[in-house]
Amino acid sequence: MTYKILFVIAHPDDESLWIGGTLSFLSQRPEVETYVICATGAQDQHRAQEFEAAINIAGVKNWFIGNEDIPKSGGIPLSDTTRALSNGINQFGIQMGDFDLIVTHSFYGDEHLHCQHSQLFQIMYEMSSTRLVPFGFFSTATVPYFKLQPVMLDMRRDGSTHIINNCYCEGNYRGLSPYKFYQFKIDGITKSKMLRCYQSINQEEHQKGYASWDSDIENIYVLDAQGSKPFDDIYNNLHIPAGNGLFQ
């Protein structure tokens, strides 16, 4: 079975900074078809071209960028996200219900607590609940409110990408109760190439201001068992360098 996973991001460069290595990894896996919708940036021709270049490096073939302006200052809410989502899904030629998992920003807004990231989480969380589509979010850090119970019996990898944590989650934070947590050690070279596409931003300032800029660790929380199937299938199919489970 091939699973369709939709990643929804707020701004061009979010796909590279927060989840770039994982996007590249998933795009190479036969178990999944990867889709990306960026809510803002099409009106900025330079930034849109940078986004396309980064997406191409990741190997993502199905992508869309919305027309809403990229905010020039903090505290400005997104206003055209629903249209961007509708237009993107129409361009893909599928329905919202065809996705096996939707993944977006974290509820806390990622490393800089960005209000539009948090807003996009809420929009996608509510939309996925209404449409009964499994939901997840990527996270810069391991969220302290959820206890993790590892289930891995061995180390697994594909090339230079490793799944270093595959865990059940326990706990509840403001009604949010993830089911599974996946932690990837990604290909940092590919992520760096994606980020270098964004010459319109101050790269030195971003490298100093974001720990995620040169981090090789990316995390995804999935809220239910159905949504975890794509990652569990990938995990089960990955190479085991040691040949046998370490703890069996």
C-alpha positions in Angstrom: 0.0 0.0 0.0 1.1 3.5 -0.8 0.2 6.2 1.7 -0.5 9.9 0.8 1.1 12.3 3.4 0.3 16.0 3.1 2.7 18.5 4.8 1.2 22.0 5.3 3.6 24.8 6.1 3.2 28.5 6.7 6.1 30.1 4.8 8.7 29.3 2.1 11.8 28.0 4.0 9.7 26.3 6.7 9.8 23.1 4.7 13.6 23.1 4.8 14.2 24.4 8.3 11.8 22.2 10.3 11.3 19.1 8.2 13.6 19.2 5.1 15.6 16.0 5.8 12.4 14.1 6.5 10.7 15.3 3.3 13.8 14.2 1.4 13.8 10.8 3.1 10.0 10.2 2.5 10.3 11.2 -1.1 12.7 8.4 -1.7 10.5 5.7 0.0 8.2 3.5 -2.0 5.6 3.4 0.9 4.5 7.0 0.6 3.6 9.8 -1.8 4.6 13.2 -0.3 2.6 16.4 -0.9 3.5 19.9 0.4 1.3 23.0 0.5 2.9 26.3 1.6 0.3 28.8 2.7 2.1 32.0 1.6 4.7 33.3 -0.8 3.6 33.0 -4.5 3.4 36.8 -4.9 7.1 37.1 -4.0 8.6 35.7 -7.2 12.1 35.4 -5.8 11.0 33.6 -2.7 8.7 31.3 -4.6 11.6 30.3 -6.9 13.7 29.6 -3.9 10.9 27.4 -2.5 10.6 25.5 -5.8 14.4 24.9 -5.8 14.4 23.6 -2.3 11.4 21.3 -2.9 13.1 19.9 -6.0 16.2 19.1 -3.9 14.0 17.2 -1.5 12.5 15.3 -4.4 8.9 16.4 -3.7 6.9 16.2 -6.9 3.5 17.3 -5.6 3.6 20.9 -4.2 1.7 24.1 -4.1 2.4 27.7 -2.9 -0.4 30.0 -1.9 -0.9 33.7 -2.8 -1.0 35.3 0.6 1.9 37.7 1.4 4.7 36.5 3.6 4.5 38.6 6.8 7.1 41.3 7.2 6.5 41.6 11.0 5.3 39.5 13.8 1.8 39.1 15.2 0.0 39.1 11.8 -2.5 36.2 11.5 -3.0 34.2 8.3 -6.1 35.2 6.4 -6.2 33.1 3.2 -5.2 29.6 4.3 -8.4 27.8 3.4 -8.1 29.0 -0.2 -4.5 28.0 -0.4 -5.4 24.5 0.8 -8.4 24.2 -1.5 -6.3 25.4 -4.6 -3.4 23.1 -3.7 -5.6 20.0 -3.3 -7.4 20.8 -6.5 -4.1 21.1 -8.3 -3.1 17.7 -7.0 -6.3 16.3 -8.4 -7.4 14.5 -5.2 -9.7 15.1 -2.3 -8.8 16.0 1.3 -10.2 12.6 2.4 -7.7 10.8 0.1 -4.8 11.7 2.4 -3.7 9.1 4.9 -2.0 11.7 7.1 -1.8 15.5 7.4 1.3 17.0 9.1 1.9 20.6 10.0 3.6 22.9 12.5 3.5 22.4 16.2 0.9 23.8 18.5 3.5 25.9 20.3 4.7 27.5 17.0 8.1 25.9 16.6 11.4 27.2 17.8 10.5 30.9 17.8 6.8 30.4 19.0 5.6 31.9 15.7 1.9 32.9 15.8 1.2 31.9 12.2 2.7 28.4 12.9 0.4 28.0 15.9 -2.5 29.3 13.9 -1.9 26.9 11.1 -1.7 24.0 13.6 -5.1 24.9 14.9 -6.6 25.3 11.4 -5.3 21.9 10.2 -6.2 20.2 13.5 -9.8 21.3 13.2 -10.0 20.6 9.5 -8.5 17.1 9.9 -11.0 16.4 12.7 -13.9 17.5 10.6 -12.8 15.5 7.6 -11.7 12.5 9.7 -8.2 12.6 8.3 -5.4 11.4 10.6 -3.2 14.3 11.9 0.3 15.0 13.1 2.7 17.7 13.7 6.5 18.2 13.5 8.3 19.6 16.5 11.8 21.1 16.9 12.1 19.7 20.4 10.7 16.6 22.2 7.6 18.0 23.9 7.9 17.6 27.7 4.2 17.1 28.4 4.1 13.7 26.7 5.8 10.6 28.2 7.5 8.4 25.6 7.6 4.6 25.7 10.1 3.3 23.1 9.2 0.2 21.1 12.3 -0.2 19.0 14.2 -3.4 19.4 17.0 -2.5 17.0 18.6 0.4 15.1 17.3 1.0 11.6 18.3 3.2 8.7 18.0 4.0 5.0 21.3 5.4 3.7 22.2 8.3 6.1 18.7 8.6 7.5 18.1 6.8 10.8 14.9 6.3 12.8 16.4 6.8 16.3 13.1 6.8 18.2 9.8 5.1 17.6 7.7 5.5 20.7 4.1 5.3 22.1 3.0 8.5 23.8 1.2 9.0 27.1 -0.2 12.2 28.5 -2.5 15.1 27.6 -1.8 18.8 27.1 -4.8 21.0 26.6 -6.7 18.1 25.1 -3.9 17.1 22.8 -2.9 13.4 23.2 -0.5 12.1 20.6 -0.4 8.4 19.9 3.1 7.9 18.4 6.4 9.8 18.3 9.0 9.4 15.6 12.5 10.9 15.7 14.7 11.0 12.6 18.4 11.5 12.3 18.3 13.0 8.8 20.7 13.7 5.9 22.1 17.0 7.0 23.8 17.6 3.7 20.5 17.6 1.8 18.9 19.9 4.4 21.8 22.3 4.1 21.4 22.4 0.3 17.7 23.2 0.7 18.4 26.0 3.1 21.1 27.5 0.9 18.4 28.0 -1.8 17.1 30.9 0.3 19.6 33.6 -0.6 16.9 36.3 -0.1 17.0 35.8 3.7 19.9 36.6 6.0 21.5 33.2 6.2 24.1 34.1 8.8 21.4 35.6 11.0 19.2 32.6 10.7 22.0 30.2 11.4 22.7 32.1 14.6 19.0 32.4 15.6 17.8 28.9 14.9 19.2 25.8 16.5 17.2 23.9 13.9 19.2 25.5 11.1 22.0 23.0 11.4 20.3 20.3 13.5 20.2 16.8 12.0 17.3 15.7 14.3 13.6 16.1 13.2 10.6 14.9 15.1 7.0 14.0 14.2 4.1 13.4 16.6 1.0 11.5 15.2 -2.3 11.6 17.0 -3.8 8.2 16.2 -3.0 4.7 15.2 -4.3 5.0 11.7 -2.0 8.0 11.1 1.0 6.1 12.4 0.7 3.3 9.8 2.9 5.0 7.1 5.8 5.5 9.5 5.4 2.1 11.0 5.5 0.4 7.6 8.6 2.4 6.7 10.2 1.4 10.0 9.4 -2.3 9.4 10.9 -2.2 5.9 14.2 -0.4 6.9 17.6 -2.0 6.9 18.8 -3.4 10.3 22.6 -3.1 10.2 23.1 -5.4 13.2 21.1 -8.1 11.6 19.2 -9.0 14.8 17.2 -7.1 17.4 19.5 -5.7 20.1 17.0 -6.5 22.9 15.4 -9.7 21.7 
